[in-house]
Amino acid sequence: MKDAMELVDIEKLIIDVPDYPKPGILFKDITPILKDPAAFASSISLMANTISECDAIAAVEARGFIFGSALSFHMEKPLILLRKPGKLPRKTFTKEYALEYGSDSIQVHQDAIENGALYVIIDDVLATGGTALAAADLITEHGGLISGFRFVLTIAALSGVDRISKQYPAATIHSLITSSMD
């Protein structure tokens, strides 16, 4: 691995993309972090250092898979995938939810959630919290427990942390970077 990067240098890699995926949305593109091996490795180490209680990593499609799989490997924890409908080959549980720019649903294999196991939900960006809450609800509705949520970036103005904290007050919420909408 290359030398570890400071968080401030990782943050500089994020690119603002106006009007994506639709007008009025300022998309925070974290893919340049993935392009830089030192930034990606440092991000994974920094995220892992914030996780203490965890039996498994629950990664949200699609960029959450990238960070979740690396964290799973780094921490030697099982990985479960929370996917869009029709992507998992066996019987699934489904949860519908609202996004800041529409609606969607996620699924998990019915045998992926272990009763009483502690899960940390991993995704790239926290905006309104809809996806993260759907992931947590999907896991808890089927016997799992949520010990935390981890993100590369939180957009503070969209209040996702507040929404998650209200519904899962015992869970820890941590982002490497917190950003405003501008």
N, C-alpha and C positions, 0 to 999 in steps of 0.2 A: 504494500500500500504506500502511496505517496504520503508526504507529510500531512498531518491533520490540518484542516482548515478551520479558521475562526468562524463563528456564527455570522458575524458582520459581513464576511466575505461570501459566505453561502447566500445570504440575503440579497447581495448585489447581483446574483445570477438570475433572480426571478424577473420575468419580463411581463409588463402590463400589456394586454391586448384589448383595446377598446371595442365595444359592440360585438363581442363574441360570447356565447353562441348566438346572441340576438341583440338588437339595438338596446342600448341602455345598460348592458352588463359590461363591467370591467373585469375581464378574465385575468387571473394571475397564473401565468405559465411557469410551472416549476420544472419543466423538462430540461432546461439548461443545467440544473443540478445533477440530473441523471447523466448528462453528457460529460460531466467532469468527475472522473473517478475519485479524486480526493474529496470533493464536495459531497458526493454520494456516500462514500465510506464514513466521512465525518458525521453526516446526517444520521446514519444508522447508529453509530456509536453514541451520539448525543441522545437520540431517542431511547435507545436501550438503557442508558444510564438513568432514565426517569421512571423505569418500570421496575417495581419491586414485587408486587403480588400478581402472578399470572400463571395459569396452567396451560393456556393456549393463546395464540394470536388469531384474531378474526379480521381478515383483510377484505376491504370493500373494493369491488370492481370499479375502475380498471387500474388507475395509478396506485390505489391502495395496495393492489397485489404486489407491485414492485417493492414498495417499502415494507409491506407485511412479510413477504417471502424472505427478504434480506434480514429483517428482524428475527423471524423464526429461525433461520439458519444461525445467525449470530448468537441468539439466546438459547439455542437448542430446545425450542418449544414446538409443539404441533401447530400446524397452520390449517385454518378452515377458511374456505372461500365463500364470500357472499356475492352472488352473481346476478346478472340480469336474467329475466325469464327465458327459459328454453335453452340455457347454456349448460345445465348440469344434467348428466345422463340418467340418474336414478331418482327415486321419489324425493320430492322436496317439500319444504314449508315455504310459504310466500308471505311477504309483507308489502303492502302498498303504502306510498308516502308522497308528500308534496315536496317539490323542489322550489328554489327561488325563481325558476323560469319554466315551470311545468309540473308534471307528476311522473312517477315511475314506480317500479316495484323491484324487490330483491328476493332472492331465494337462497336456501341453504339445503344441502342434503339432510334428509331426516335423521340419518345416523351420525351426523357430524357433531351435534351438541351433546355434551355429557352432563348429566344431571349434577348440579352442585359445583361444576368446574368454573374457575375464574377466567374470564376472557378480557383481553385488551383489544379494543377495536382500533384498527389502523386505517387511516385514509390520508390522502394528500392535502386537501384543503377543507377547512371548516368554514362554511358560510352561514346559512341560517340554521344548520344543525339537523335538517330533515333527514338526510341520508344516514347520519350517525345515529340518530334516534331510532330510525327504522331498523337499523342493524342491531341496536341494543334490544329493542322490543322483540325482534325476531328470535334472538338468543334467549332472552329471559322468558318469553312465552313458552319455550320448550325446555326449560329446566336449567339453563346456564345462568351464571351470575356475571355482572359487569364490574370489573375492578378498575377499569380506566379506559380513556380515549386518548389517542395520540395522533397528532397531525404535523405535517411539515409547516403549514401556514394556516393561521386563523385570520379571517377578515373581521376585525372587531366590530365595525359598524353594523354588521348584519346580526349580531346578538346570538350567535350559535352557542357560545359558552353558557350564556344565561339560560337558554332553553334546555340544554343538556343538564345543567346543574339543578334545575327545578325538578326534572324527572328522575335524575340519577344522582342525588346529593352525596352519596357515599363514594362515588367513582371519582378518580382523579382525572383531570383534563389538562393536557399539556401540549403546547405547540412549540416548535423550534422558533418560529417567527410569527409575530403579530403585526398585522398591517391594517391601515385604514383603506377606504375605497379609492383614495386619490393617489 
